[in-house]
Amino acid sequence: MKWAAIIVGVLLVILAIIYLITPASGLPSFLPGYDAASSAHHMKHGIASLLLGLACFAYVWFQGGKKSPQKEEKAAE
């Protein structure tokens, strides 16, 4: 589960960069926000993708922490 979250997080951060630096007319047609006649950047899409990517990394960070001594003692019993 951790590796899936890392991969999804990396993909979402890459997607955020694409949204932030590419105008709507330059986006791949399968991405939401593609508009051949527009030169605007989709800042909200980029920010949302970045926040979701960071949330995936936070999930991995909290799942990967060390176990507390109490949990280790209870597991040994």
mmCIF file of the N, C-alpha and C atoms, coordinates in Angstrom:
data_MODEL
# 
_entry.id   MODEL 
# 
loop_
_atom_site.group_PDB 
_atom_site.id 
_atom_site.type_symbol 
_atom_site.label_atom_id 
_atom_site.label_alt_id 
_atom_site.label_comp_id 
_atom_site.label_asym_id 
_atom_site.label_entity_id 
_atom_site.label_seq_id 
_atom_site.pdbx_PDB_ins_code 
_atom_site.Cartn_x 
_atom_site.Cartn_y 
_atom_site.Cartn_z 
_atom_site.occupancy 
_atom_site.B_iso_or_equiv 
_atom_site.pdbx_formal_charge 
_atom_site.auth_seq_id 
_atom_site.auth_comp_id 
_atom_site.auth_asym_id 
_atom_site.auth_atom_id 
_atom_site.pdbx_PDB_model_num 
ATOM 1   N N  . MET A 1 1  ? 0.822  -1.189  0.000   1.00 0.00 ? 1  MET A N  1 
ATOM 2   C CA . MET A 1 1  ? 0.000  0.000   0.000   1.00 0.00 ? 1  MET A CA 1 
ATOM 3   C C  . MET A 1 1  ? 0.867  1.253   0.000   1.00 0.00 ? 1  MET A C  1 
ATOM 4   N N  . LYS A 1 2  ? 2.002  1.178   0.694   1.00 0.00 ? 2  LYS A N  1 
ATOM 5   C CA . LYS A 1 2  ? 2.883  2.335   0.741   1.00 0.00 ? 2  LYS A CA 1 
ATOM 6   C C  . LYS A 1 2  ? 3.450  2.660   -0.638  1.00 0.00 ? 2  LYS A C  1 
ATOM 7   N N  . TRP A 1 3  ? 3.857  1.617   -1.361  1.00 0.00 ? 3  TRP A N  1 
ATOM 8   C CA . TRP A 1 3  ? 4.444  1.849   -2.685  1.00 0.00 ? 3  TRP A CA 1 
ATOM 9   C C  . TRP A 1 3  ? 3.411  2.411   -3.651  1.00 0.00 ? 3  TRP A C  1 
ATOM 10  N N  . ALA A 1 4  ? 2.182  1.967   -3.545  1.00 0.00 ? 4  ALA A N  1 
ATOM 11  C CA . ALA A 1 4  ? 1.131  2.509   -4.406  1.00 0.00 ? 4  ALA A CA 1 
ATOM 12  C C  . ALA A 1 4  ? 0.910  3.989   -4.105  1.00 0.00 ? 4  ALA A C  1 
ATOM 13  N N  . ALA A 1 5  ? 0.939  4.350   -2.837  1.00 0.00 ? 5  ALA A N  1 
ATOM 14  C CA . ALA A 1 5  ? 0.762  5.754   -2.456  1.00 0.00 ? 5  ALA A CA 1 
ATOM 15  C C  . ALA A 1 5  ? 1.940  6.605   -2.931  1.00 0.00 ? 5  ALA A C  1 
ATOM 16  N N  . ILE A 1 6  ? 3.134  6.056   -2.895  1.00 0.00 ? 6  ILE A N  1 
ATOM 17  C CA . ILE A 1 6  ? 4.305  6.791   -3.385  1.00 0.00 ? 6  ILE A CA 1 
ATOM 18  C C  . ILE A 1 6  ? 4.184  7.026   -4.888  1.00 0.00 ? 6  ILE A C  1 
ATOM 19  N N  . ILE A 1 7  ? 3.805  5.992   -5.623  1.00 0.00 ? 7  ILE A N  1 
ATOM 20  C CA . ILE A 1 7  ? 3.674  6.117   -7.079  1.00 0.00 ? 7  ILE A CA 1 
ATOM 21  C C  . ILE A 1 7  ? 2.580  7.116   -7.434  1.00 0.00 ? 7  ILE A C  1 
ATOM 22  N N  . VAL A 1 8  ? 1.434  7.020   -6.767  1.00 0.00 ? 8  VAL A N  1 
ATOM 23  C CA . VAL A 1 8  ? 0.341  7.959   -7.026  1.00 0.00 ? 8  VAL A CA 1 
ATOM 24  C C  . VAL A 1 8  ? 0.755  9.376   -6.660  1.00 0.00 ? 8  VAL A C  1 
ATOM 25  N N  . GLY A 1 9  ? 1.473  9.538   -5.558  1.00 0.00 ? 9  GLY A N  1 
ATOM 26  C CA . GLY A 1 9  ? 1.949  10.851  -5.142  1.00 0.00 ? 9  GLY A CA 1 
ATOM 27  C C  . GLY A 1 9  ? 2.887  11.469  -6.166  1.00 0.00 ? 9  GLY A C  1 
ATOM 28  N N  . VAL A 1 10 ? 3.816  10.674  -6.676  1.00 0.00 ? 10 VAL A N  1 
ATOM 29  C CA . VAL A 1 10 ? 4.752  11.171  -7.685  1.00 0.00 ? 10 VAL A CA 1 
ATOM 30  C C  . VAL A 1 10 ? 3.996  11.563  -8.957  1.00 0.00 ? 10 VAL A C  1 
ATOM 31  N N  . LEU A 1 11 ? 3.060  10.728  -9.383  1.00 0.00 ? 11 LEU A N  1 
ATOM 32  C CA . LEU A 1 11 ? 2.280  11.039  -10.585 1.00 0.00 ? 11 LEU A CA 1 
ATOM 33  C C  . LEU A 1 11 ? 1.456  12.311  -10.407 1.00 0.00 ? 11 LEU A C  1 
ATOM 34  N N  . LEU A 1 12 ? 0.884  12.501  -9.230  1.00 0.00 ? 12 LEU A N  1 
ATOM 35  C CA . LEU A 1 12 ? 0.100  13.710  -8.985  1.00 0.00 ? 12 LEU A CA 1 
ATOM 36  C C  . LEU A 1 12 ? 0.973  14.964  -8.949  1.00 0.00 ? 12 LEU A C  1 
ATOM 37  N N  . VAL A 1 13 ? 2.172  14.871  -8.411  1.00 0.00 ? 13 VAL A N  1 
ATOM 38  C CA . VAL A 1 13 ? 3.074  16.022  -8.408  1.00 0.00 ? 13 VAL A CA 1 
ATOM 39  C C  . VAL A 1 13 ? 3.503  16.354  -9.842  1.00 0.00 ? 13 VAL A C  1 
ATOM 40  N N  . ILE A 1 14 ? 3.783  15.340  -10.648 1.00 0.00 ? 14 ILE A N  1 
ATOM 41  C CA . ILE A 1 14 ? 4.121  15.564  -12.060 1.00 0.00 ? 14 ILE A CA 1 
ATOM 42  C C  . ILE A 1 14 ? 2.943  16.206  -12.783 1.00 0.00 ? 14 ILE A C  1 
ATOM 43  N N  . LEU A 1 15 ? 1.733  15.714  -12.513 1.00 0.00 ? 15 LEU A N  1 
ATOM 44  C CA . LEU A 1 15 ? 0.537  16.292  -13.117 1.00 0.00 ? 15 LEU A CA 1 
ATOM 45  C C  . LEU A 1 15 ? 0.359  17.754  -12.702 1.00 0.00 ? 15 LEU A C  1 
ATOM 46  N N  . ALA A 1 16 ? 0.649  18.058  -11.447 1.00 0.00 ? 16 ALA A N  1 
ATOM 47  C CA . ALA A 1 16 ? 0.557  19.440  -10.968 1.00 0.00 ? 16 ALA A CA 1 
ATOM 48  C C  . ALA A 1 16 ? 1.527  20.337  -11.727 1.00 0.00 ? 16 ALA A C  1 
ATOM 49  N N  . ILE A 1 17 ? 2.735  19.864  -11.950 1.00 0.00 ? 17 ILE A N  1 
ATOM 50  C CA . ILE A 1 17 ? 3.716  20.648  -12.695 1.00 0.00 ? 17 ILE A CA 1 
ATOM 51  C C  . ILE A 1 17 ? 3.237  20.879  -14.123 1.00 0.00 ? 17 ILE A C  1 
ATOM 52  N N  . ILE A 1 18 ? 2.676  19.833  -14.730 1.00 0.00 ? 18 ILE A N  1 
ATOM 53  C CA . ILE A 1 18 ? 2.152  19.978  -16.098 1.00 0.00 ? 18 ILE A CA 1 
ATOM 54  C C  . ILE A 1 18 ? 1.052  21.025  -16.131 1.00 0.00 ? 18 ILE A C  1 
ATOM 55  N N  . TYR A 1 19 ? 0.122  20.965  -15.182 1.00 0.00 ? 19 TYR A N  1 
ATOM 56  C CA . TYR A 1 19 ? -0.966 21.944  -15.140 1.00 0.00 ? 19 TYR A CA 1 
ATOM 57  C C  . TYR A 1 19 ? -0.442 23.360  -14.926 1.00 0.00 ? 19 TYR A C  1 
ATOM 58  N N  . LEU A 1 20 ? 0.571  23.524  -14.104 1.00 0.00 ? 20 LEU A N  1 
ATOM 59  C CA . LEU A 1 20 ? 1.047  24.857  -13.762 1.00 0.00 ? 20 LEU A CA 1 
ATOM 60  C C  . LEU A 1 20 ? 1.886  25.504  -14.863 1.00 0.00 ? 20 LEU A C  1 
ATOM 61  N N  . ILE A 1 21 ? 2.566  24.708  -15.682 1.00 0.00 ? 21 ILE A N  1 
ATOM 62  C CA . ILE A 1 21 ? 3.449  25.311  -16.694 1.00 0.00 ? 21 ILE A CA 1 
ATOM 63  C C  . ILE A 1 21 ? 2.896  25.240  -18.110 1.00 0.00 ? 21 ILE A C  1 
ATOM 64  N N  . THR A 1 22 ? 1.845  24.451  -18.349 1.00 0.00 ? 22 THR A N  1 
ATOM 65  C CA . THR A 1 22 ? 1.323  24.278  -19.697 1.00 0.00 ? 22 THR A CA 1 
ATOM 66  C C  . THR A 1 22 ? -0.018 24.992  -19.843 1.00 0.00 ? 22 THR A C  1 
ATOM 67  N N  . PRO A 1 23 ? -0.183 25.773  -20.898 1.00 0.00 ? 23 PRO A N  1 
ATOM 68  C CA . PRO A 1 23 ? -1.494 26.388  -21.121 1.00 0.00 ? 23 PRO A CA 1 
ATOM 69  C C  . PRO A 1 23 ? -2.529 25.335  -21.501 1.00 0.00 ? 23 PRO A C  1 
ATOM 70  N N  . ALA A 1 24 ? -3.804 25.694  -21.386 1.00 0.00 ? 24 ALA A N  1 
ATOM 71  C CA . ALA A 1 24 ? -4.886 24.743  -21.631 1.00 0.00 ? 24 ALA A CA 1 
ATOM 72  C C  . ALA A 1 24 ? -4.835 24.165  -23.044 1.00 0.00 ? 24 ALA A C  1 
ATOM 73  N N  . SER A 1 25 ? -4.368 24.933  -23.997 1.00 0.00 ? 25 SER A N  1 
ATOM 74  C CA . SER A 1 25 ? -4.297 24.431  -25.371 1.00 0.00 ? 25 SER A CA 1 
ATOM 75  C C  . SER A 1 25 ? -3.164 23.433  -25.558 1.00 0.00 ? 25 SER A C  1 
ATOM 76  N N  . GLY A 1 26 ? -2.179 23.419  -24.659 1.00 0.00 ? 26 GLY A N  1 
ATOM 77  C CA . GLY A 1 26 ? -1.052 22.516  -24.769 1.00 0.00 ? 26 GLY A CA 1 
ATOM 78  C C  . GLY A 1 26 ? -1.194 21.238  -23.963 1.00 0.00 ? 26 GLY A C  1 
ATOM 79  N N  . LEU A 1 27 ? -2.271 21.136  -23.164 1.00 0.00 ? 27 LEU A N  1 
ATOM 80  C CA . LEU A 1 27 ? -2.491 19.937  -22.358 1.00 0.00 ? 27 LEU A CA 1 
ATOM 81  C C  . LEU A 1 27 ? -2.865 18.761  -23.252 1.00 0.00 ? 27 LEU A C  1 
ATOM 82  N N  . PRO A 1 28 ? -2.517 17.553  -22.845 1.00 0.00 ? 28 PRO A N  1 
ATOM 83  C CA . PRO A 1 28 ? -3.014 16.394  -23.582 1.00 0.00 ? 28 PRO A CA 1 
ATOM 84  C C  . PRO A 1 28 ? -4.544 16.370  -23.542 1.00 0.00 ? 28 PRO A C  1 
ATOM 85  N N  . SER A 1 29 ? -5.162 15.911  -24.595 1.00 0.00 ? 29 SER A N  1 
ATOM 86  C CA . SER A 1 29 ? -6.617 16.000  -24.711 1.00 0.00 ? 29 SER A CA 1 
ATOM 87  C C  . SER A 1 29 ? -7.363 15.145  -23.691 1.00 0.00 ? 29 SER A C  1 
ATOM 88  N N  . PHE A 1 30 ? -6.710 14.165  -23.084 1.00 0.00 ? 30 PHE A N  1 
ATOM 89  C CA . PHE A 1 30 ? -7.398 13.306  -22.110 1.00 0.00 ? 30 PHE A CA 1 
ATOM 90  C C  . PHE A 1 30 ? -7.438 13.924  -20.708 1.00 0.00 ? 30 PHE A C  1 
ATOM 91  N N  . LEU A 1 31 ? -6.709 15.028  -20.488 1.00 0.00 ? 31 LEU A N  1 
ATOM 92  C CA . LEU A 1 31 ? -6.715 15.676  -19.178 1.00 0.00 ? 31 LEU A CA 1 
ATOM 93  C C  . LEU A 1 31 ? -7.890 16.644  -19.061 1.00 0.00 ? 31 LEU A C  1 
ATOM 94  N N  . PRO A 1 32 ? -8.509 16.694  -17.891 1.00 0.00 ? 32 PRO A N  1 
ATOM 95  C CA . PRO A 1 32 ? -9.561 17.690  -17.686 1.00 0.00 ? 32 PRO A CA 1 
ATOM 96  C C  . PRO A 1 32 ? -8.970 19.099  -17.807 1.00 0.00 ? 32 PRO A C  1 
ATOM 97  N N  . GLY A 1 33 ? -9.697 19.973  -18.464 1.00 0.00 ? 33 GLY A N  1 
ATOM 98  C CA . GLY A 1 33 ? -9.236 21.337  -18.628 1.00 0.00 ? 33 GLY A CA 1 
ATOM 99  C C  . GLY A 1 33 ? -8.648 21.622  -19.992 1.00 0.00 ? 33 GLY A C  1 
ATOM 100 N N  . TYR A 1 34 ? -8.531 20.616  -20.841 1.00 0.00 ? 34 TYR A N  1 
ATOM 101 C CA . TYR A 1 34 ? -8.018 20.830  -22.194 1.00 0.00 ? 34 TYR A CA 1 
ATOM 102 C C  . TYR A 1 34 ? -8.996 21.695  -22.973 1.00 0.00 ? 34 TYR A C  1 
ATOM 103 N N  . ASP A 1 35 ? -8.475 22.741  -23.585 1.00 0.00 ? 35 ASP A N  1 
ATOM 104 C CA . ASP A 1 35 ? -9.288 23.608  -24.441 1.00 0.00 ? 35 ASP A CA 1 
ATOM 105 C C  . ASP A 1 35 ? -8.370 24.135  -25.538 1.00 0.00 ? 35 ASP A C  1 
ATOM 106 N N  . ALA A 1 36 ? -8.629 23.724  -26.770 1.00 0.00 ? 36 ALA A N  1 
ATOM 107 C CA . ALA A 1 36 ? -7.758 24.087  -27.885 1.00 0.00 ? 36 ALA A CA 1 
ATOM 108 C C  . ALA A 1 36 ? -7.719 25.591  -28.126 1.00 0.00 ? 36 ALA A C  1 
ATOM 109 N N  . ALA A 1 37 ? -8.756 26.309  -27.747 1.00 0.00 ? 37 ALA A N  1 
ATOM 110 C CA . ALA A 1 37 ? -8.827 27.737  -28.033 1.00 0.00 ? 37 ALA A CA 1 
ATOM 111 C C  . ALA A 1 37 ? -8.375 28.607  -26.852 1.00 0.00 ? 37 ALA A C  1 
ATOM 112 N N  . SER A 1 38 ? -7.911 28.018  -25.769 1.00 0.00 ? 38 SER A N  1 
ATOM 113 C CA . SER A 1 38 ? -7.579 28.780  -24.569 1.00 0.00 ? 38 SER A CA 1 
ATOM 114 C C  . SER A 1 38 ? -6.065 28.848  -24.361 1.00 0.00 ? 38 SER A C  1 
ATOM 115 N N  . SER A 1 39 ? -5.616 29.980  -23.850 1.00 0.00 ? 39 SER A N  1 
ATOM 116 C CA . SER A 1 39 ? -4.196 30.110  -23.511 1.00 0.00 ? 39 SER A CA 1 
ATOM 117 C C  . SER A 1 39 ? -4.001 30.242  -21.999 1.00 0.00 ? 39 SER A C  1 
ATOM 118 N N  . ALA A 1 40 ? -5.065 30.039  -21.232 1.00 0.00 ? 40 ALA A N  1 
ATOM 119 C CA . ALA A 1 40 ? -4.998 30.178  -19.776 1.00 0.00 ? 40 ALA A CA 1 
ATOM 120 C C  . ALA A 1 40 ? -4.365 28.934  -19.146 1.00 0.00 ? 40 ALA A C  1 
ATOM 121 N N  . HIS A 1 41 ? -3.754 29.137  -17.988 1.00 0.00 ? 41 HIS A N  1 
ATOM 122 C CA . HIS A 1 41 ? -3.207 28.028  -17.201 1.00 0.00 ? 41 HIS A CA 1 
ATOM 123 C C  . HIS A 1 41 ? -4.256 27.631  -16.171 1.00 0.00 ? 41 HIS A C  1 
ATOM 124 N N  . HIS A 1 42 ? -4.298 26.357  -15.840 1.00 0.00 ? 42 HIS A N  1 
ATOM 125 C CA . HIS A 1 42 ? -5.263 25.863  -14.851 1.00 0.00 ? 42 HIS A CA 1 
ATOM 126 C C  . HIS A 1 42 ? -4.594 25.789  -13.490 1.00 0.00 ? 42 HIS A C  1 
ATOM 127 N N  . MET A 1 43 ? -4.573 26.913  -12.811 1.00 0.00 ? 43 MET A N  1 
ATOM 128 C CA . MET A 1 43 ? -3.909 27.002  -11.514 1.00 0.00 ? 43 MET A CA 1 
ATOM 129 C C  . MET A 1 43 ? -4.616 26.144  -10.458 1.00 0.00 ? 43 MET A C  1 
ATOM 130 N N  . LYS A 1 44 ? -5.947 26.148  -10.460 1.00 0.00 ? 44 LYS A N  1 
ATOM 131 C CA . LYS A 1 44 ? -6.682 25.374  -9.445  1.00 0.00 ? 44 LYS A CA 1 
ATOM 132 C C  . LYS A 1 44 ? -6.449 23.886  -9.627  1.00 0.00 ? 44 LYS A C  1 
ATOM 133 N N  . HIS A 1 45 ? -6.421 23.418  -10.877 1.00 0.00 ? 45 HIS A N  1 
ATOM 134 C CA . HIS A 1 45 ? -6.132 22.003  -11.110 1.00 0.00 ? 45 HIS A CA 1 
ATOM 135 C C  . HIS A 1 45 ? -4.731 21.654  -10.620 1.00 0.00 ? 45 HIS A C  1 
ATOM 136 N N  . GLY A 1 46 ? -3.777 22.541  -10.882 1.00 0.00 ? 46 GLY A N  1 
ATOM 137 C CA . GLY A 1 46 ? -2.403 22.304  -10.460 1.00 0.00 ? 46 GLY A CA 1 
ATOM 138 C C  . GLY A 1 46 ? -2.254 22.277  -8.950  1.00 0.00 ? 46 GLY A C  1 
ATOM 139 N N  . ILE A 1 47 ? -2.897 23.230  -8.281  1.00 0.00 ? 47 ILE A N  1 
ATOM 140 C CA . ILE A 1 47 ? -2.824 23.276  -6.819  1.00 0.00 ? 47 ILE A CA 1 
ATOM 141 C C  . ILE A 1 47 ? -3.497 22.052  -6.206  1.00 0.00 ? 47 ILE A C  1 
ATOM 142 N N  . ALA A 1 48 ? -4.652 21.652  -6.748  1.00 0.00 ? 48 ALA A N  1 
ATOM 143 C CA . ALA A 1 48 ? -5.350 20.476  -6.229  1.00 0.00 ? 48 ALA A CA 1 
ATOM 144 C C  . ALA A 1 48 ? -4.516 19.215  -6.414  1.00 0.00 ? 48 ALA A C  1 
ATOM 145 N N  . SER A 1 49 ? -3.897 19.065  -7.582  1.00 0.00 ? 49 SER A N  1 
ATOM 146 C CA . SER A 1 49 ? -3.047 17.894  -7.821  1.00 0.00 ? 49 SER A CA 1 
ATOM 147 C C  . SER A 1 49 ? -1.849 17.879  -6.884  1.00 0.00 ? 49 SER A C  1 
ATOM 148 N N  . LEU A 1 50 ? -1.267 19.049  -6.662  1.00 0.00 ? 50 LEU A N  1 
ATOM 149 C CA . LEU A 1 50 ? -0.123 19.133  -5.758  1.00 0.00 ? 50 LEU A CA 1 
ATOM 150 C C  . LEU A 1 50 ? -0.520 18.769  -4.330  1.00 0.00 ? 50 LEU A C  1 
ATOM 151 N N  . LEU A 1 51 ? -1.653 19.276  -3.869  1.00 0.00 ? 51 LEU A N  1 
ATOM 152 C CA . LEU A 1 51 ? -2.103 18.962  -2.501  1.00 0.00 ? 51 LEU A CA 1 
ATOM 153 C C  . LEU A 1 51 ? -2.420 17.476  -2.343  1.00 0.00 ? 51 LEU A C  1 
ATOM 154 N N  . LEU A 1 52 ? -3.041 16.874  -3.346  1.00 0.00 ? 52 LEU A N  1 
ATOM 155 C CA . LEU A 1 52 ? -3.322 15.435  -3.267  1.00 0.00 ? 52 LEU A CA 1 
ATOM 156 C C  . LEU A 1 52 ? -2.039 14.611  -3.285  1.00 0.00 ? 52 LEU A C  1 
ATOM 157 N N  . GLY A 1 53 ? -1.069 15.032  -4.077  1.00 0.00 ? 53 GLY A N  1 
ATOM 158 C CA . GLY A 1 53 ? 0.230  14.357  -4.089  1.00 0.00 ? 53 GLY A CA 1 
ATOM 159 C C  . GLY A 1 53 ? 0.927  14.446  -2.745  1.00 0.00 ? 53 GLY A C  1 
ATOM 160 N N  . LEU A 1 54 ? 0.891  15.630  -2.149  1.00 0.00 ? 54 LEU A N  1 
ATOM 161 C CA . LEU A 1 54 ? 1.496  15.801  -0.825  1.00 0.00 ? 54 LEU A CA 1 
ATOM 162 C C  . LEU A 1 54 ? 0.744  15.005  0.238   1.00 0.00 ? 54 LEU A C  1 
ATOM 163 N N  . ALA A 1 55 ? -0.573 14.871  0.084   1.00 0.00 ? 55 ALA A N  1 
ATOM 164 C CA . ALA A 1 55 ? -1.348 14.053  1.017   1.00 0.00 ? 55 ALA A CA 1 
ATOM 165 C C  . ALA A 1 55 ? -0.931 12.581  0.916   1.00 0.00 ? 55 ALA A C  1 
ATOM 166 N N  . CYS A 1 56 ? -0.642 12.123  -0.285  1.00 0.00 ? 56 CYS A N  1 
ATOM 167 C CA . CYS A 1 56 ? -0.159 10.744  -0.447  1.00 0.00 ? 56 CYS A CA 1 
ATOM 168 C C  . CYS A 1 56 ? 1.179  10.557  0.256   1.00 0.00 ? 56 CYS A C  1 
ATOM 169 N N  . PHE A 1 57 ? 2.064  11.540  0.132   1.00 0.00 ? 57 PHE A N  1 
ATOM 170 C CA . PHE A 1 57 ? 3.358  11.448  0.807   1.00 0.00 ? 57 PHE A CA 1 
ATOM 171 C C  . PHE A 1 57 ? 3.199  11.497  2.321   1.00 0.00 ? 57 PHE A C  1 
ATOM 172 N N  . ALA A 1 58 ? 2.276  12.300  2.810   1.00 0.00 ? 58 ALA A N  1 
ATOM 173 C CA . ALA A 1 58 ? 2.017  12.359  4.250   1.00 0.00 ? 58 ALA A CA 1 
ATOM 174 C C  . ALA A 1 58 ? 1.492  11.016  4.749   1.00 0.00 ? 58 ALA A C  1 
ATOM 175 N N  . TYR A 1 59 ? 0.626  10.379  3.971   1.00 0.00 ? 59 TYR A N  1 
ATOM 176 C CA . TYR A 1 59 ? 0.114  9.055   4.334   1.00 0.00 ? 59 TYR A CA 1 
ATOM 177 C C  . TYR A 1 59 ? 1.267  8.064   4.479   1.00 0.00 ? 59 TYR A C  1 
ATOM 178 N N  . VAL A 1 60 ? 2.175  8.062   3.510   1.00 0.00 ? 60 VAL A N  1 
ATOM 179 C CA . VAL A 1 60 ? 3.316  7.141   3.565   1.00 0.00 ? 60 VAL A CA 1 
ATOM 180 C C  . VAL A 1 60 ? 4.192  7.453   4.772   1.00 0.00 ? 60 VAL A C  1 
ATOM 181 N N  . TRP A 1 61 ? 4.390  8.727   5.050   1.00 0.00 ? 61 TRP A N  1 
ATOM 182 C CA . TRP A 1 61 ? 5.219  9.118   6.183   1.00 0.00 ? 61 TRP A CA 1 
ATOM 183 C C  . TRP A 1 61 ? 4.616  8.620   7.492   1.00 0.00 ? 61 TRP A C  1 
ATOM 184 N N  . PHE A 1 62 ? 3.313  8.796   7.674   1.00 0.00 ? 62 PHE A N  1 
ATOM 185 C CA . PHE A 1 62 ? 2.679  8.365   8.917   1.00 0.00 ? 62 PHE A CA 1 
ATOM 186 C C  . PHE A 1 62 ? 2.596  6.843   9.013   1.00 0.00 ? 62 PHE A C  1 
ATOM 187 N N  . GLN A 1 63 ? 2.509  6.152   7.919   1.00 0.00 ? 63 GLN A N  1 
ATOM 188 C CA . GLN A 1 63 ? 2.475  4.696   7.946   1.00 0.00 ? 63 GLN A CA 1 
ATOM 189 C C  . GLN A 1 63 ? 3.849  4.082   8.165   1.00 0.00 ? 63 GLN A C  1 
ATOM 190 N N  . GLY A 1 64 ? 4.892  4.833   7.869   1.00 0.00 ? 64 GLY A N  1 
ATOM 191 C CA . GLY A 1 64 ? 6.243  4.287   7.951   1.00 0.00 ? 64 GLY A CA 1 
ATOM 192 C C  . GLY A 1 64 ? 6.967  4.584   9.244   1.00 0.00 ? 64 GLY A C  1 
ATOM 193 N N  . GLY A 1 65 ? 6.307  5.190   10.197  1.00 0.00 ? 65 GLY A N  1 
ATOM 194 C CA . GLY A 1 65 ? 6.956  5.543   11.454  1.00 0.00 ? 65 GLY A CA 1 
ATOM 195 C C  . GLY A 1 65 ? 7.325  4.332   12.285  1.00 0.00 ? 65 GLY A C  1 
ATOM 196 N N  . LYS A 1 66 ? 8.190  4.557   13.269  1.00 0.00 ? 66 LYS A N  1 
ATOM 197 C CA . LYS A 1 66 ? 8.582  3.485   14.172  1.00 0.00 ? 66 LYS A CA 1 
ATOM 198 C C  . LYS A 1 66 ? 7.433  3.184   15.122  1.00 0.00 ? 66 LYS A C  1 
ATOM 199 N N  . LYS A 1 67 ? 7.359  1.928   15.535  1.00 0.00 ? 67 LYS A N  1 
ATOM 200 C CA . LYS A 1 67 ? 6.341  1.539   16.505  1.00 0.00 ? 67 LYS A CA 1 
ATOM 201 C C  . LYS A 1 67 ? 6.750  2.025   17.887  1.00 0.00 ? 67 LYS A C  1 
ATOM 202 N N  . SER A 1 68 ? 5.777  2.392   18.667  1.00 0.00 ? 68 SER A N  1 
ATOM 203 C CA . SER A 1 68 ? 6.072  2.844   20.022  1.00 0.00 ? 68 SER A CA 1 
ATOM 204 C C  . SER A 1 68 ? 6.443  1.633   20.884  1.00 0.00 ? 68 SER A C  1 
ATOM 205 N N  . PRO A 1 69 ? 7.195  1.835   21.968  1.00 0.00 ? 69 PRO A N  1 
ATOM 206 C CA . PRO A 1 69 ? 7.597  0.724   22.830  1.00 0.00 ? 69 PRO A CA 1 
ATOM 207 C C  . PRO A 1 69 ? 6.390  -0.015  23.415  1.00 0.00 ? 69 PRO A C  1 
ATOM 208 N N  . GLN A 1 70 ? 5.300  0.673   23.688  1.00 0.00 ? 70 GLN A N  1 
ATOM 209 C CA . GLN A 1 70 ? 4.117  0.013   24.239  1.00 0.00 ? 70 GLN A CA 1 
ATOM 210 C C  . GLN A 1 70 ? 3.545  -1.003  23.252  1.00 0.00 ? 70 GLN A C  1 
ATOM 211 N N  . LYS A 1 71 ? 3.492  -0.641  21.988  1.00 0.00 ? 71 LYS A N  1 
ATOM 212 C CA . LYS A 1 71 ? 2.951  -1.546  20.981  1.00 0.00 ? 71 LYS A CA 1 
ATOM 213 C C  . LYS A 1 71 ? 3.842  -2.777  20.815  1.00 0.00 ? 71 LYS A C  1 
ATOM 214 N N  . GLU A 1 72 ? 5.158  -2.575  20.905  1.00 0.00 ? 72 GLU A N  1 
ATOM 215 C CA . GLU A 1 72 ? 6.073  -3.700  20.786  1.00 0.00 ? 72 GLU A CA 1 
ATOM 216 C C  . GLU A 1 72 ? 5.921  -4.650  21.969  1.00 0.00 ? 72 GLU A C  1 
ATOM 217 N N  . GLU A 1 73 ? 5.700  -4.117  23.201  1.00 0.00 ? 73 GLU A N  1 
ATOM 218 C CA . GLU A 1 73 ? 5.539  -4.959  24.370  1.00 0.00 ? 73 GLU A CA 1 
ATOM 219 C C  . GLU A 1 73 ? 4.242  -5.748  24.279  1.00 0.00 ? 73 GLU A C  1 
ATOM 220 N N  . LYS A 1 74 ? 3.181  -5.129  23.824  1.00 0.00 ? 74 LYS A N  1 
ATOM 221 C CA . LYS A 1 74 ? 1.896  -5.811  23.700  1.00 0.00 ? 74 LYS A CA 1 
ATOM 222 C C  . LYS A 1 74 ? 1.955  -6.890  22.621  1.00 0.00 ? 74 LYS A C  1 
ATOM 223 N N  . ALA A 1 75 ? 2.718  -6.633  21.555  1.00 0.00 ? 75 ALA A N  1 
ATOM 224 C CA . ALA A 1 75 ? 2.844  -7.613  20.481  1.00 0.00 ? 75 ALA A CA 1 
ATOM 225 C C  . ALA A 1 75 ? 3.625  -8.833  20.945  1.00 0.00 ? 75 ALA A C  1 
ATOM 226 N N  . ALA A 1 76 ? 4.561  -8.642  21.884  1.00 0.00 ? 76 ALA A N  1 
ATOM 227 C CA . ALA A 1 76 ? 5.381  -9.741  22.391  1.00 0.00 ? 76 ALA A CA 1 
ATOM 228 C C  . ALA A 1 76 ? 4.593  -10.636 23.339  1.00 0.00 ? 76 ALA A C  1 
ATOM 229 N N  . GLU A 1 77 ? 3.540  -10.112 23.955  1.00 0.00 ? 77 GLU A N  1 
ATOM 230 C CA . GLU A 1 77 ? 2.775  -10.900 24.935  1.00 0.00 ? 77 GLU A CA 1 
ATOM 231 C C  . GLU A 1 77 ? 1.928  -11.931 24.304  1.00 0.00 ? 77 GLU A C  1 
# 
